[in-house]
């Protein structure tokens, strides 16, 4: 529940957000799999045999680099699809960040759902392109500000963001160290841009200022 100071009319520069998308192809046969924190959904190199939609929770996609470092390429929140592959093989690991429910669609696209499949794939492509723009930004403040605004929009919130992922996850996603992520959030808090409620909740107090950092 948002505090009265952070209701939509009082969060500066924050527009009304979209609702969580409806289930993908609801008439298509699927199963719901329940995952615990850090549980693997599929591995890099495995054969791609299904599409996936987040029912609740958050999923991270990542790849292990040759030097052992982890690069997170995407976070997926409720309603979002993942698992699209062009050559029938997964090129990333997929894991549940915390407890999560995943819809698994093993039936190929057909006349009834090909349009939904295409729309979901294009949405995933757009998010990947936007992420490239974020990590290409020059400084940490721009990256963290863009990340917070993106998560607020995708969660359909009005400025209150629940971060299922750790600071380490955020750093691996933005190409920053955990110390840099923590320092940047602390600076945002000191400047009145955000309020931090523990390690997992961020309230955006001045969205216009965050957007100005990303301009």
Phi and psi restraints in degrees (value plus and minus 20) as a CYANA .aco file:
   2 UNK   PHI     -95.6   -55.6
   2 UNK   PSI     124.8   164.8
   3 UNK   PHI     -89.9   -49.9
   3 UNK   PSI     140.7   180.7
   4 UNK   PHI     -80.8   -40.8
   4 UNK   PSI     -50.4   -10.4
   5 UNK   PHI     -89.8   -49.8
   5 UNK   PSI     -36.7     3.3
   6 UNK   PHI    -137.7   -97.7
   6 UNK   PSI      -1.5    38.5
   7 UNK   PHI     -88.7   -48.7
   7 UNK   PSI     139.3   179.3
   8 UNK   PHI     -68.5   -28.5
   8 UNK   PSI     -59.6   -19.6
   9 UNK   PHI     -88.1   -48.1
   9 UNK   PSI     -38.9     1.1
  10 UNK   PHI    -128.3   -88.3
  10 UNK   PSI     -28.6    11.4
  11 UNK   PHI    -106.8   -66.8
  11 UNK   PSI      89.1   129.1
  12 UNK   PHI     -83.6   -43.6
  12 UNK   PSI     102.6   142.6
  13 UNK   PHI      61.5   101.5
  13 UNK   PSI     -14.6    25.4
  14 UNK   PHI    -117.2   -77.2
  14 UNK   PSI      97.9   137.9
  15 UNK   PHI    -105.1   -65.1
  15 UNK   PSI     143.7   183.7
  16 UNK   PHI     -86.0   -46.0
  16 UNK   PSI     114.9   154.9
  17 UNK   PHI    -118.7   -78.7
  17 UNK   PSI     139.9   179.9
  18 UNK   PHI     -94.9   -54.9
  18 UNK   PSI     137.1   177.1
  19 UNK   PHI     -99.8   -59.8
  19 UNK   PSI     144.5   184.5
  20 UNK   PHI     -82.0   -42.0
  20 UNK   PSI     114.6   154.6
  21 UNK   PHI     -79.8   -39.8
  21 UNK   PSI     133.5   173.5
  22 UNK   PHI     -90.8   -50.8
  22 UNK   PSI     139.3   179.3
  23 UNK   PHI     -75.6   -35.6
  23 UNK   PSI     120.4   160.4
  24 UNK   PHI     -86.9   -46.9
  24 UNK   PSI     112.6   152.6
  25 UNK   PHI      18.4    58.4
  25 UNK   PSI      44.6    84.6
  26 UNK   PHI     -79.3   -39.3
  26 UNK   PSI     -43.3    -3.3
  27 UNK   PHI    -106.1   -66.1
  27 UNK   PSI     -28.6    11.4
  28 UNK   PHI     -98.6   -58.6
  28 UNK   PSI     117.5   157.5
  29 UNK   PHI     -77.9   -37.9
  29 UNK   PSI     116.3   156.3
  30 UNK   PHI    -177.9  -137.9
  30 UNK   PSI     147.9   187.9
  31 UNK   PHI    -147.3  -107.3
  31 UNK   PSI     136.0   176.0
  32 UNK   PHI    -128.0   -88.0
  32 UNK   PSI     104.3   144.3
  33 UNK   PHI    -128.1   -88.1
  33 UNK   PSI     114.1   154.1
  34 UNK   PHI    -122.2   -82.2
  34 UNK   PSI     107.6   147.6
  35 UNK   PHI    -137.8   -97.8
  35 UNK   PSI     125.2   165.2
  36 UNK   PHI    -113.3   -73.3
  36 UNK   PSI     152.5   192.5
  37 UNK   PHI     -77.0   -37.0
  37 UNK   PSI     112.5   152.5
  38 UNK   PHI      49.1    89.1
  38 UNK   PSI      -8.7    31.3
  39 UNK   PHI     -95.3   -55.3
  39 UNK   PSI     115.4   155.4
  40 UNK   PHI     -96.2   -56.2
  40 UNK   PSI     114.7   154.7
  41 UNK   PHI    -116.0   -76.0
  41 UNK   PSI     -65.1   -25.1
  42 UNK   PHI    -174.2  -134.2
  42 UNK   PSI     143.6   183.6
  43 UNK   PHI    -133.2   -93.2
  43 UNK   PSI     134.0   174.0
  44 UNK   PHI     -79.5   -39.5
  44 UNK   PSI     111.5   151.5
  45 UNK   PHI      76.0   116.0
  45 UNK   PSI     -35.4     4.6
  46 UNK   PHI     -92.0   -52.0
  46 UNK   PSI     136.1   176.1
  47 UNK   PHI     -88.2   -48.2
  47 UNK   PSI     118.0   158.0
  48 UNK   PHI    -108.0   -68.0
  48 UNK   PSI      95.6   135.6
  49 UNK   PHI    -144.4  -104.4
  49 UNK   PSI     -17.1    22.9
  50 UNK   PHI    -177.5  -137.5
  50 UNK   PSI     145.8   185.8
  51 UNK   PHI    -130.1   -90.1
  51 UNK   PSI     136.7   176.7
  52 UNK   PHI    -151.7  -111.7
  52 UNK   PSI     125.6   165.6
  53 UNK   PHI    -153.7  -113.7
  53 UNK   PSI     114.7   154.7
  54 UNK   PHI     -95.0   -55.0
  54 UNK   PSI      99.4   139.4
  55 UNK   PHI    -101.1   -61.1
  55 UNK   PSI     -67.8   -27.8
  56 UNK   PHI    -175.4  -135.4
  56 UNK   PSI     140.6   180.6
  57 UNK   PHI      71.0   111.0
  57 UNK   PSI    -186.5  -146.5
  58 UNK   PHI    -154.7  -114.7
  58 UNK   PSI     120.9   160.9
  59 UNK   PHI    -137.8   -97.8
  59 UNK   PSI     120.6   160.6
  60 UNK   PHI    -133.0   -93.0
  60 UNK   PSI     121.1   161.1
  61 UNK   PHI    -128.4   -88.4
  61 UNK   PSI     113.7   153.7
  62 UNK   PHI    -171.4  -131.4
  62 UNK   PSI     145.1   185.1
  63 UNK   PHI    -152.4  -112.4
  63 UNK   PSI     122.9   162.9
  64 UNK   PHI    -110.6   -70.6
  64 UNK   PSI     106.8   146.8
  65 UNK   PHI    -101.7   -61.7
  65 UNK   PSI     147.2   187.2
  66 UNK   PHI     -82.1   -42.1
  66 UNK   PSI     -45.7    -5.7
  67 UNK   PHI    -111.9   -71.9
  67 UNK   PSI     -11.9    28.1
  68 UNK   PHI      73.5   113.5
  68 UNK   PSI     -29.0    11.0
  69 UNK   PHI     -92.0   -52.0
  69 UNK   PSI     136.1   176.1
  70 UNK   PHI    -127.5   -87.5
  70 UNK   PSI     112.5   152.5
  71 UNK   PHI    -137.3   -97.3
  71 UNK   PSI      92.7   132.7
  72 UNK   PHI    -103.1   -63.1
  72 UNK   PSI     105.4   145.4
  73 UNK   PHI    -116.6   -76.6
  73 UNK   PSI     -42.4    -2.4
  74 UNK   PHI    -183.2  -143.2
  74 UNK   PSI     129.6   169.6
  75 UNK   PHI    -134.7   -94.7
  75 UNK   PSI     118.8   158.8
  76 UNK   PHI    -141.1  -101.1
  76 UNK   PSI     110.6   150.6
  77 UNK   PHI    -129.0   -89.0
  77 UNK   PSI     159.5   199.5
  78 UNK   PHI     -72.4   -32.4
  78 UNK   PSI     110.8   150.8
  79 UNK   PHI      75.5   115.5
  79 UNK   PSI     -35.6     4.4
  80 UNK   PHI    -109.8   -69.8
  80 UNK   PSI     128.4   168.4
  81 UNK   PHI    -118.6   -78.6
  81 UNK   PSI     131.1   171.1
  82 UNK   PHI    -172.5  -132.5
  82 UNK   PSI     152.6   192.6
  83 UNK   PHI      79.0   119.0
  83 UNK   PSI     -11.4    28.6
  84 UNK   PHI     -91.9   -51.9
  84 UNK   PSI     108.5   148.5
  85 UNK   PHI    -158.0  -118.0
  85 UNK   PSI     123.0   163.0
  86 UNK   PHI    -108.2   -68.2
  86 UNK   PSI     -40.3    -0.3
  87 UNK   PHI    -143.1  -103.1
  87 UNK   PSI      -4.3    35.7
  88 UNK   PHI      57.7    97.7
  88 UNK   PSI      -6.0    34.0
  89 UNK   PHI    -158.0  -118.0
  89 UNK   PSI     118.4   158.4
  90 UNK   PHI     -95.6   -55.6
  90 UNK   PSI     114.8   154.8
  91 UNK   PHI    -126.3   -86.3
  91 UNK   PSI     -19.5    20.5
  92 UNK   PHI    -159.4  -119.4
  92 UNK   PSI     140.8   180.8
  93 UNK   PHI    -103.6   -63.6
  93 UNK   PSI     127.0   167.0
  94 UNK   PHI    -142.9  -102.9
  94 UNK   PSI     108.2   148.2
  95 UNK   PHI    -155.3  -115.3
  95 UNK   PSI     128.5   168.5
  96 UNK   PHI     -95.9   -55.9
  96 UNK   PSI     111.6   151.6
  97 UNK   PHI     -91.3   -51.3
  97 UNK   PSI     -69.1   -29.1
  98 UNK   PHI    -150.8  -110.8
  98 UNK   PSI    -179.3  -139.3
  99 UNK   PHI     -79.1   -39.1
  99 UNK   PSI     114.0   154.0
 100 UNK   PHI    -169.2  -129.2
 100 UNK   PSI     132.2   172.2
 101 UNK   PHI    -133.9   -93.9
 101 UNK   PSI     112.1   152.1
 102 UNK   PHI    -145.1  -105.1
 102 UNK   PSI     105.6   145.6
 103 UNK   PHI    -101.8   -61.8
 103 UNK   PSI     109.5   149.5
 104 UNK   PHI    -133.9   -93.9
 104 UNK   PSI      98.1   138.1
 105 UNK   PHI    -128.6   -88.6
 105 UNK   PSI      88.9   128.9
 106 UNK   PHI    -118.3   -78.3
 106 UNK   PSI     -29.6    10.4
 107 UNK   PHI    -104.7   -64.7
 107 UNK   PSI     115.8   155.8
 108 UNK   PHI     -85.8   -45.8
 108 UNK   PSI     138.0   178.0
 109 UNK   PHI     -80.2   -40.2
 109 UNK   PSI     122.4   162.4
 110 UNK   PHI    -154.4  -114.4
 110 UNK   PSI    -190.0  -150.0
 111 UNK   PHI     -79.3   -39.3
 111 UNK   PSI     -46.2    -6.2
 112 UNK   PHI    -104.8   -64.8
 112 UNK   PSI     -43.0    -3.0
 113 UNK   PHI    -151.3  -111.3
 113 UNK   PSI     -12.9    27.1
 114 UNK   PHI     -81.3   -41.3
 114 UNK   PSI     -55.2   -15.2
 115 UNK   PHI     -86.3   -46.3
 115 UNK   PSI     -61.7   -21.7
 116 UNK   PHI     -84.0   -44.0
 116 UNK   PSI     -58.8   -18.8
 117 UNK   PHI     -82.8   -42.8
 117 UNK   PSI     -64.9   -24.9
 118 UNK   PHI     -83.5   -43.5
 118 UNK   PSI     -65.4   -25.4
 119 UNK   PHI     -80.9   -40.9
 119 UNK   PSI     -61.8   -21.8
 120 UNK   PHI     -86.2   -46.2
 120 UNK   PSI     -59.8   -19.8
 121 UNK   PHI     -85.7   -45.7
 121 UNK   PSI     -61.1   -21.1
 122 UNK   PHI     -86.6   -46.6
 122 UNK   PSI     -57.8   -17.8
 123 UNK   PHI     -82.6   -42.6
 123 UNK   PSI     -60.8   -20.8
 124 UNK   PHI     -84.6   -44.6
 124 UNK   PSI     -58.2   -18.2
 125 UNK   PHI     -85.1   -45.1
 125 UNK   PSI     -62.9   -22.9
 126 UNK   PHI     -82.2   -42.2
 126 UNK   PSI     -62.7   -22.7
 127 UNK   PHI     -82.2   -42.2
 127 UNK   PSI     -59.1   -19.1
 128 UNK   PHI     -84.6   -44.6
 128 UNK   PSI     -61.1   -21.1
 129 UNK   PHI     -85.1   -45.1
 129 UNK   PSI     -60.1   -20.1
 130 UNK   PHI     -85.8   -45.8
 130 UNK   PSI     -55.2   -15.2
 131 UNK   PHI     -85.2   -45.2
 131 UNK   PSI     -57.7   -17.7
 132 UNK   PHI     -81.2   -41.2
 132 UNK   PSI     -57.9   -17.9
 133 UNK   PHI     -85.7   -45.7
 133 UNK   PSI     -57.8   -17.8
 134 UNK   PHI     -85.6   -45.6
 134 UNK   PSI     -70.0   -30.0
 135 UNK   PHI     -91.5   -51.5
 135 UNK   PSI     -35.7     4.3
 136 UNK   PHI    -103.7   -63.7
 136 UNK   PSI     -25.1    14.9
 137 UNK   PHI     -87.9   -47.9
 137 UNK   PSI     135.3   175.3
 138 UNK   PHI     -98.2   -58.2
 138 UNK   PSI     -52.3   -12.3
 139 UNK   PHI    -150.0  -110.0
 139 UNK   PSI     146.3   186.3
 140 UNK   PHI     -84.8   -44.8
 140 UNK   PSI     -58.4   -18.4
 141 UNK   PHI     -79.9   -39.9
 141 UNK   PSI     -62.8   -22.8
 142 UNK   PHI     -83.1   -43.1
 142 UNK   PSI     -62.9   -22.9
 143 UNK   PHI     -85.7   -45.7
 143 UNK   PSI     -66.7   -26.7
 144 UNK   PHI     -88.2   -48.2
 144 UNK   PSI     -59.5   -19.5
 145 UNK   PHI     -81.9   -41.9
 145 UNK   PSI     -65.4   -25.4
 146 UNK   PHI     -82.8   -42.8
 146 UNK   PSI     -59.4   -19.4
 147 UNK   PHI     -83.0   -43.0
 147 UNK   PSI     -65.9   -25.9
 148 UNK   PHI     -83.3   -43.3
 148 UNK   PSI     -64.5   -24.5
 149 UNK   PHI     -84.2   -44.2
 149 UNK   PSI     -59.4   -19.4
 150 UNK   PHI     -84.7   -44.7
 150 UNK   PSI     -65.0   -25.0
 151 UNK   PHI     -86.3   -46.3
 151 UNK   PSI     -57.7   -17.7
 152 UNK   PHI     -82.1   -42.1
 152 UNK   PSI     -62.6   -22.6
 153 UNK   PHI     -86.6   -46.6
 153 UNK   PSI     -65.2   -25.2
 154 UNK   PHI     -90.7   -50.7
 154 UNK   PSI     -47.1    -7.1
 155 UNK   PHI    -102.4   -62.4
 155 UNK   PSI     -28.0    12.0
 156 UNK   PHI      48.9    88.9
 156 UNK   PSI       7.2    47.2
 157 UNK   PHI    -109.3   -69.3
 157 UNK   PSI     151.8   191.8
 158 UNK   PHI    -133.2   -93.2
 158 UNK   PSI      20.8    60.8
 159 UNK   PHI      91.5   131.5
 159 UNK   PSI     -24.1    15.9
 160 UNK   PHI    -130.5   -90.5
 160 UNK   PSI      94.0   134.0
 161 UNK   PHI    -130.1   -90.1
 161 UNK   PSI     106.4   146.4
 162 UNK   PHI    -116.4   -76.4
 162 UNK   PSI      94.1   134.1
 163 UNK   PHI    -116.2   -76.2
 163 UNK   PSI      83.0   123.0
 164 UNK   PHI     -90.4   -50.4
 164 UNK   PSI     -48.0    -8.0
 165 UNK   PHI    -103.7   -63.7
 165 UNK   PSI     133.9   173.9
 166 UNK   PHI    -101.2   -61.2
 166 UNK   PSI     150.4   190.4
 167 UNK   PHI     -82.3   -42.3
 167 UNK   PSI     -54.1   -14.1
 168 UNK   PHI     -83.5   -43.5
 168 UNK   PSI     -64.2   -24.2
 169 UNK   PHI     -78.1   -38.1
 169 UNK   PSI     -66.4   -26.4
 170 UNK   PHI     -81.4   -41.4
 170 UNK   PSI     -62.3   -22.3
 171 UNK   PHI     -82.3   -42.3
 171 UNK   PSI     -63.3   -23.3
 172 UNK   PHI     -87.5   -47.5
 172 UNK   PSI     -44.4    -4.4
 173 UNK   PHI    -100.1   -60.1
 173 UNK   PSI     -57.2   -17.2
 174 UNK   PHI    -118.0   -78.0
 174 UNK   PSI     -22.2    17.8
 175 UNK   PHI      52.9    92.9
 175 UNK   PSI      15.3    55.3
 176 UNK   PHI    -146.8  -106.8
 176 UNK   PSI     141.3   181.3
 177 UNK   PHI    -100.5   -60.5
 177 UNK   PSI     140.4   180.4
 178 UNK   PHI     -81.7   -41.7
 178 UNK   PSI     -55.0   -15.0
 179 UNK   PHI     -85.5   -45.5
 179 UNK   PSI     -59.2   -19.2
 180 UNK   PHI     -87.0   -47.0
 180 UNK   PSI     -62.2   -22.2
 181 UNK   PHI     -79.8   -39.8
 181 UNK   PSI     -67.0   -27.0
 182 UNK   PHI     -84.2   -44.2
 182 UNK   PSI     -63.6   -23.6
 183 UNK   PHI     -83.8   -43.8
 183 UNK   PSI     -59.8   -19.8
 184 UNK   PHI     -86.1   -46.1
 184 UNK   PSI     -63.9   -23.9
 185 UNK   PHI     -82.9   -42.9
 185 UNK   PSI     -58.0   -18.0
 186 UNK   PHI     -84.5   -44.5
 186 UNK   PSI     -59.5   -19.5
 187 UNK   PHI     -86.1   -46.1
 187 UNK   PSI     -60.7   -20.7
 188 UNK   PHI     -80.0   -40.0
 188 UNK   PSI     -61.5   -21.5
 189 UNK   PHI     -84.0   -44.0
 189 UNK   PSI     -66.6   -26.6
 190 UNK   PHI     -83.2   -43.2
 190 UNK   PSI     -50.1   -10.1
 191 UNK   PHI    -106.0   -66.0
 191 UNK   PSI     -22.4    17.6
 192 UNK   PHI      60.2   100.2
 192 UNK   PSI      -5.8    34.2
 193 UNK   PHI     -99.3   -59.3
 193 UNK   PSI     -53.4   -13.4
 194 UNK   PHI    -158.5  -118.5
 194 UNK   PSI     144.4   184.4
 195 UNK   PHI    -139.4   -99.4
 195 UNK   PSI     117.2   157.2
 196 UNK   PHI    -127.1   -87.1
 196 UNK   PSI     101.8   141.8
 197 UNK   PHI    -130.2   -90.2
 197 UNK   PSI      66.2   106.2
 198 UNK   PHI      55.4    95.4
 198 UNK   PSI    -183.0  -143.0
 199 UNK   PHI    -105.4   -65.4
 199 UNK   PSI     -34.7     5.3
 200 UNK   PHI    -134.7   -94.7
 200 UNK   PSI     -30.8     9.2
 201 UNK   PHI    -139.6   -99.6
 201 UNK   PSI     106.6   146.6
 202 UNK   PHI    -142.7  -102.7
 202 UNK   PSI     106.5   146.5
 203 UNK   PHI    -125.3   -85.3
 203 UNK   PSI     101.4   141.4
 204 UNK   PHI    -100.4   -60.4
 204 UNK   PSI      95.1   135.1
 205 UNK   PHI    -113.2   -73.2
 205 UNK   PSI     -48.3    -8.3
 206 UNK   PHI    -161.7  -121.7
 206 UNK   PSI      65.9   105.9
 207 UNK   PHI     -87.1   -47.1
 207 UNK   PSI     -52.8   -12.8
 208 UNK   PHI     -81.0   -41.0
 208 UNK   PSI     -62.1   -22.1
 209 UNK   PHI     -85.7   -45.7
 209 UNK   PSI     -58.7   -18.7
 210 UNK   PHI     -84.1   -44.1
 210 UNK   PSI     -62.5   -22.5
 211 UNK   PHI     -84.3   -44.3
 211 UNK   PSI     -55.6   -15.6
 212 UNK   PHI     -82.3   -42.3
 212 UNK   PSI     -53.7   -13.7
 213 UNK   PHI     -85.6   -45.6
 213 UNK   PSI     -48.1    -8.1
 214 UNK   PHI    -111.4   -71.4
 214 UNK   PSI     -25.9    14.1
